[in-house]
Amino acid sequence: MNTTLLDLAVITSGIMGYFISISLVTISFYKSRANNYFALTLFLLSTLTLLSWFDLENIFLHFLSIIMLEFLVAVTLFTYFLIQIQHEYLKKRWYKWLYFPFIGSVIIEVFISFSDFVLNLYNPDLDALLFYIKENGCFVYNVILIFWGRYLVKKSNSISEAKKRWLLRLNFFIICIVVIWFISNIEFYVFDSEYIVDFLSILLSVFLWWILYYGVFKLQIIVQKEEIHQYLITKKTHDTKVKKRINETTASKIITQLYILMDKEELYKNPLLSRLDLATRLETSEGYLSQIINQEINKSVVQFVNEYRIEAAKNLLQNPVFNKYSIEAIGLEAGFKSKSVFYSTFKTNLGMSPGAFRKLQKTS
C-alpha cells in the first residue's frame, strides 16, 4: 500500500512538473527566453525523476535513462542563469561546446547499442566502466556549472537585489539536490543499496516543482516590476505637481521639502521607507515630522506616503500600456512591499480591489 501511494505521488508530481514546464512556454505571463530554458530544465528533471523511480523495460525509456540527461540539465540551467544576468558568455563561441558532454554521451550509447544488438559485441565490463565514467563525470560537470553559475550571479551588477536573491535561492536548492545525489552514489557503490536514491526521487517529485514554480512566479513579478520601472524612466517628463501643491498649501519649509522629495525623488517607491528615513532626509526628528504632517495635512506619515503609492498604482492600472503586467508587479512598482499590503491599502482607500479598479477602467 505504501509503495503504491509513493508511486502515485511520484507520477502525480511528474505530471505536474510537465504541466508547469508547458505553462512556462505557452502562457504569456511567463513567456521569456530565460523561462524557455528553465522549462526545459524542469521537464528534464521530471523525466529523470520518473525514469529513476520506475524500472521500465521499454527500450526507448531505457535508452533515455542511460544517455545521461543530467549533462543536458546542467547546461540548460546554467544558460537560464546567464540569460537572467544578461552575461556576455552567451555570445561566446565556446559556449555551445558546453553541450558536447551530452552529445558525446548520446553518441557513445548509440555505438554501444549498435555493437550489442547488431554486431553482438556486448562487453559487460566495458559497459560498466563507461557507465561509471559517465556517472561520475556527469556529477563533476553539474557541480562545476552550478557553482560557476552561482559565482556569476553573485558577481553580477546588472540585476536587482530581489532577482539576485531568487536566483541564489534556486541555485542553493539545486546544490542540495546535487549533495543528495552525491550521497546516493556513495551509498550505491559502498553499501550496494538505494535508499537515498529513493529519497532523492521523492524529494524531486514532491518538492522540486512547487519550489521552482514559486520561484519562477515571484521572479516573473520582479521582472515585470523592473520593466514597468524602466518604461516610466524613459517616459518621464518634467512634472509641475510640486509647484501646484505648494501653491495650494500654506506649507512650512519642511512640508515644502517633503513634497519635493516625494514628487521629484519618488521616495514612496521604496517599500522599506520609514518615518525615520523621511525625518533624516528632512533633517528633523520623527516626532516633529509626524506632528507637522498631522497639523498641516491632517494625515499620519503612513497615510501620507500610502496616498502617493495609491495614486501611482491608479495611474498604472488605468494606463492600457500596462495591461499586460500583473497587479502585483504594479503594486511593487508603486512602493508596496507585498501583494497583501497593496490590496488591503488600495481597498481601504478606494473601496474596491486593484483588480476591480482595472476592470472598471477598461469598461468605462
C-alpha positions in Angstrom: 0.0 0.0 0.0 2.8 2.4 1.0 4.7 1.6 -2.2 1.5 2.3 -4.3 1.0 5.6 -2.6 4.6 6.6 -3.2 4.3 5.6 -6.9 1.2 7.6 -7.2 2.9 10.6 -5.6 5.8 10.4 -8.0 3.6 10.1 -11.0 1.4 13.0 -10.0 4.3 15.2 -9.2 6.0 14.3 -12.5 2.8 15.2 -14.4 2.7 18.5 -12.5 6.3 19.1 -13.5 5.5 18.6 -17.1 2.4 20.8 -16.8 4.4 23.6 -15.3 7.1 23.2 -18.0 4.5 23.6 -20.7 2.9 26.5 -18.9 6.2 28.4 -18.8 6.4 28.3 -22.6 2.8 28.8 -23.5 1.3 31.3 -21.0 2.1 34.9 -21.9 2.6 35.9 -18.3 5.7 33.6 -18.1 6.9 33.7 -21.7 10.6 34.7 -22.0 13.8 33.3 -23.4 15.1 32.6 -19.9 11.9 30.6 -18.9 12.2 28.6 -22.1 15.5 27.1 -20.8 14.0 26.9 -17.3 11.0 25.0 -18.6 13.4 22.6 -20.4 15.4 22.1 -17.2 12.2 21.3 -15.2 11.0 19.0 -18.0 14.3 17.1 -17.8 14.3 16.9 -14.0 10.7 15.5 -14.1 11.7 12.9 -16.7 14.8 11.9 -14.7 12.7 11.5 -11.6 10.2 9.2 -13.3 13.0 7.2 -15.0 14.9 6.7 -11.7 11.8 5.7 -9.8 10.3 3.2 -12.2 12.2 0.3 -13.7 10.6 0.2 -17.1 11.6 -2.4 -19.7 10.7 -0.2 -22.7 13.8 0.1 -25.0 13.3 3.8 -25.7 12.9 4.7 -22.0 15.9 2.5 -21.1 17.9 4.5 -23.7 16.8 7.8 -22.1 17.9 6.6 -18.7 21.4 5.8 -19.8 22.3 8.7 -22.2 22.9 10.9 -19.1 20.2 13.6 -19.5 21.9 15.1 -16.4 24.6 16.6 -18.8 21.8 18.5 -20.6 20.2 19.7 -17.3 23.5 21.2 -16.2 23.7 23.3 -19.4 20.1 24.4 -19.6 20.1 25.6 -16.0 23.5 27.3 -16.5 22.0 29.1 -19.6 19.0 30.1 -17.6 21.3 31.9 -15.1 23.3 33.5 -17.9 20.2 34.9 -19.5 18.8 36.3 -16.2 22.0 38.2 -15.5 22.5 39.1 -19.2 26.0 37.7 -19.2 28.3 38.1 -22.2 29.2 34.4 -22.1 26.0 33.8 -24.2 27.7 35.5 -27.2 31.0 33.5 -26.9 31.7 30.8 -29.5 32.9 28.3 -26.8 29.6 28.5 -25.0 28.0 26.0 -27.4 30.7 23.4 -26.5 29.0 23.1 -23.1 26.6 20.8 -24.9 29.3 18.5 -26.1 29.3 16.1 -23.0 25.6 15.4 -23.6 26.1 14.9 -27.3 29.1 12.7 -26.6 27.1 10.6 -24.2 24.4 10.0 -26.8 27.0 9.0 -29.4 28.6 6.6 -27.1 25.3 4.9 -26.2 24.3 4.7 -29.8 27.6 3.0 -30.6 27.3 0.6 -27.7 23.7 -0.3 -28.6 24.7 -0.9 -32.2 27.6 -3.1 -31.1 25.3 -5.0 -28.8 22.2 -5.6 -30.9 23.6 -5.6 -34.4 27.2 -6.8 -34.1 26.7 -8.9 -30.9 29.9 -7.4 -29.4 28.4 -6.6 -26.0 31.2 -6.4 -23.3 29.7 -6.1 -19.8 33.0 -4.9 -18.3 33.4 -2.1 -20.8 29.8 -1.1 -20.5 30.1 -0.9 -16.7 33.3 1.1 -17.0 31.8 3.6 -19.4 28.7 4.0 -17.2 31.0 4.6 -14.1 32.9 7.2 -16.1 29.8 9.0 -17.3 28.0 8.9 -14.0 30.9 10.5 -12.1 31.8 12.8 -15.0 28.2 14.0 -15.1 28.3 14.7 -11.3 31.5 16.7 -11.6 30.1 18.6 -14.7 27.0 19.6 -12.8 28.9 20.7 -9.8 31.2 22.9 -11.9 28.3 24.6 -13.8 26.1 25.0 -10.8 28.8 26.7 -8.7 30.0 28.6 -11.7 26.5 29.9 -12.2 26.3 30.9 -8.6 29.5 32.8 -8.7 28.4 34.7 -11.8 25.0 35.6 -10.2 26.7 36.9 -7.0 29.2 38.9 -9.0 26.6 40.4 -11.4 25.7 44.1 -11.1 23.2 44.0 -13.9 20.2 42.7 -11.9 18.2 43.9 -8.9 18.9 42.6 -5.5 15.5 40.9 -5.4 16.2 39.0 -8.6 19.6 38.1 -7.4 18.2 36.6 -4.1 15.7 34.5 -6.1 18.4 33.1 -8.4 20.7 32.3 -5.5 17.9 30.6 -3.6 17.1 28.5 -6.7 20.8 27.7 -7.1 21.1 26.7 -3.5 18.2 24.3 -3.8 19.8 22.7 -6.8 23.0 22.4 -4.8 21.1 20.5 -2.1 19.8 18.1 -4.8 23.4 17.5 -6.0 24.6 16.9 -2.5 21.9 14.2 -2.0 22.9 12.8 -5.4 26.5 12.5 -4.3 25.5 10.8 -1.1 23.3 8.3 -3.0 26.3 7.4 -5.2 28.4 6.7 -2.2 25.6 4.6 -0.7 25.2 2.6 -4.0 28.9 1.9 -4.5 29.9 1.3 -0.9 26.8 -0.3 0.7 25.1 -1.6 -2.5 21.7 -0.1 -1.5 19.5 2.6 -2.9 17.5 4.0 0.0 18.9 7.6 -0.6 18.3 7.2 -4.3 14.6 6.7 -3.5 14.7 9.7 -1.2 16.2 11.8 -3.9 13.4 10.8 -6.3 10.8 11.6 -3.7 12.4 14.9 -2.9 12.4 15.9 -6.6 8.9 14.7 -7.2 7.2 16.2 -4.1 9.1 19.5 -3.6 11.0 20.5 -6.7 8.2 21.5 -9.0 6.5 23.5 -6.2 9.6 25.4 -5.2 10.7 26.1 -8.8 7.2 27.2 -9.7 7.1 29.6 -6.8 10.5 30.9 -7.6 9.6 31.4 -11.3 6.3 33.2 -10.4 8.0 35.5 -8.0 10.9 36.2 -10.3 8.5 36.9 -13.1 6.8 39.5 -10.9 10.2 41.1 -10.2 11.0 41.1 -13.9 7.7 42.8 -14.7 8.2 45.4 -12.0 11.6 46.2 -13.5 10.2 46.5 -17.0 7.5 48.9 -15.7 10.2 50.9 -13.9 12.4 51.2 -17.0 9.4 52.3 -19.1 8.5 55.0 -16.7 12.1 56.3 -16.6 12.2 56.6 -20.4 8.8 58.4 -20.5 9.4 60.6 -17.5 8.9 64.3 -18.2 9.0 67.5 -16.1 6.2 67.5 -13.6 4.6 70.6 -12.2 2.8 68.8 -9.3 5.2 70.0 -6.7 4.7 73.7 -7.6 0.9 73.3 -7.8 0.7 71.5 -4.4 2.9 74.1 -2.7 0.9 77.0 -4.2 -2.3 75.4 -2.9 -0.9 74.9 0.6 0.2 77.3 3.2 3.2 75.0 3.6 6.0 75.2 6.0 9.6 74.7 4.9 9.6 71.1 6.0 6.3 70.3 4.2 7.6 72.0 1.0 10.8 69.9 1.1 8.7 66.8 1.8 6.6 67.3 -1.3 9.8 67.8 -3.3 11.3 64.5 -2.0 8.1 62.6 -2.8 7.3 64.1 -6.2 10.8 64.5 -7.6 12.7 61.7 -6.0 9.7 59.4 -5.5 10.8 58.2 -2.1 7.5 56.5 -1.7 8.5 53.8 -4.2 10.9 52.4 -1.6 8.9 49.7 0.1 11.1 50.0 3.2 10.7 53.7 3.6 10.2 54.6 7.2 9.4 57.7 9.2 13.0 57.8 10.4 14.2 57.8 6.7 12.0 60.8 5.9 12.9 62.6 9.1 16.6 62.1 8.4 16.3 63.4 4.8 14.4 66.5 6.1 16.9 67.0 9.0 14.3 66.9 11.7 13.1 64.5 14.3 10.5 61.7 13.8 8.2 63.3 16.3 8.2 66.7 14.8 7.7 65.3 11.3 4.6 63.4 12.4 3.3 66.5 14.3 3.7 68.9 11.3 2.2 66.5 8.8 -0.7 66.0 11.1 -1.2 69.7 11.6 -0.8 70.9 8.0 -2.0 68.0 6.0 -4.2 66.3 8.6 -2.7 62.8 7.9 -0.3 60.4 9.5 3.0 59.8 7.9 1.9 56.3 6.8 -1.3 57.7 5.3 0.6 60.5 3.5 3.1 58.0 1.9 0.4 55.5 1.0 -1.6 58.1 -0.8 1.3 58.6 -3.1 1.6 54.9 -3.7 -2.2 54.6 -4.3 -2.0 57.4 -6.8 1.0 55.8 -8.6 -0.8 52.4 -8.7 -4.0 54.0 -10.1 -2.1 55.7 -12.9 -0.5 52.4 -13.9 -3.7 50.4 -13.6 -5.7 52.8 -15.8 -2.9 53.1 -18.4 -3.5 50.5 -21.3 0.2 50.2 -21.8 0.5 48.3 -18.5 -2.5 45.9 -19.0 -0.1 43.1 -19.8 1.5 43.4 -16.4 0.3 41.7 -13.2 -1.4 43.7 -10.5 1.3 42.5 -8.0 4.1 43.9 -10.2 2.2 47.2 -10.4 1.9 47.2 -6.6 5.6 46.6 -6.2 6.5 49.4 -8.6 4.2 51.8 -6.7 6.1 51.1 -3.5 4.1 48.4 -1.7 6.2 45.7 -0.1 3.7 42.9 -0.7 0.6 41.9 -2.6 -1.5 41.7 0.6 -0.5 45.2 1.8 -1.2 46.6 -1.6 -4.7 45.0 -1.8 -5.7 46.0 1.7 -4.5 49.6 1.4 -6.0 50.1 -2.0 -9.4 48.7 -0.9 -9.4 50.8 2.2 -8.8 53.9 0.3 -10.9 53.3 -2.8 -13.5 50.8 -1.6 -12.5 48.3 -4.3 -9.6 45.9 -5.1 -6.9 46.8 -7.6 -8.3 44.2 -10.0 -11.8 45.7 -9.8 -10.4 49.1 -10.4 -8.6 47.9 -13.5 -11.7 46.3 -14.9 -13.7 49.4 -14.2 -11.2 51.5 -16.2 -11.3 49.1 -19.1 -15.1 49.2 -19.3 -15.5 52.9 -18.8 
